[in-house]
């Protein structure tokens, strides 16, 4: 259930970004929002170590950059969803990004990312999104469903385009009219980009729809979305 307030003074935030300036800004914003503790890390490895060191009964919030040297935010997200670093696989993970590369977005969606946050980040936008996430029920899929999701950027960008197999002509619907339970009649793609964000046949959830709205708020436009109920 969503709400308009949240007691951040009981929460821990882990911010992971290789860019010193961005890391400093987001860390300051988290402190201003009122987190009990904010840990700043410049690499995915250090972020994972900080997460492992967190008290078991806490629910750390992870705010990570998409693209970083050596390892990236997708690898951190996958480690969380597969239970490799914390017993709670549904920990909230927000991705910071200055772009909307279709391949990266597709993997993040498959790994059940909790939000896309556009750079530069504002306190109001970050706090609003955090309240929505922390006041909502977060569900995850079985571990094995995350195992196949690619996280290495080079391998993602080298993947062949997924062949489109329309399972039903369905009907066209606007982003605003999408509802949980709708089934995609064709893949969801960014406008003028043939790479697939969400494959056809996928049942839309509140989380997936919210992430599409995140991308729209960042200026992304989508090709025609066709569904059937």
Secondary structure, 3 states (H helix, E strand, C coil): CCCCCCCHHHCEEEEECCCHHHHHHHHHHHHHHCCCEEEEECCHHHHHHHHHCCCCCCCCEEEEECCCCCCCHHHHHHHHHCCCCCCCCCCCEEEEECCCCHHHHHHHHHCCCCEEEECCCCHHHHHHHHHHHHCCCCCCCCCHHHHCCCCCHHHHHHCCCCCCCCCCCCEECCHHHCCCCCEECCCEEECCCCCEEECCCCECCHHHHHHHHHHHHCCCCECCCEEEC
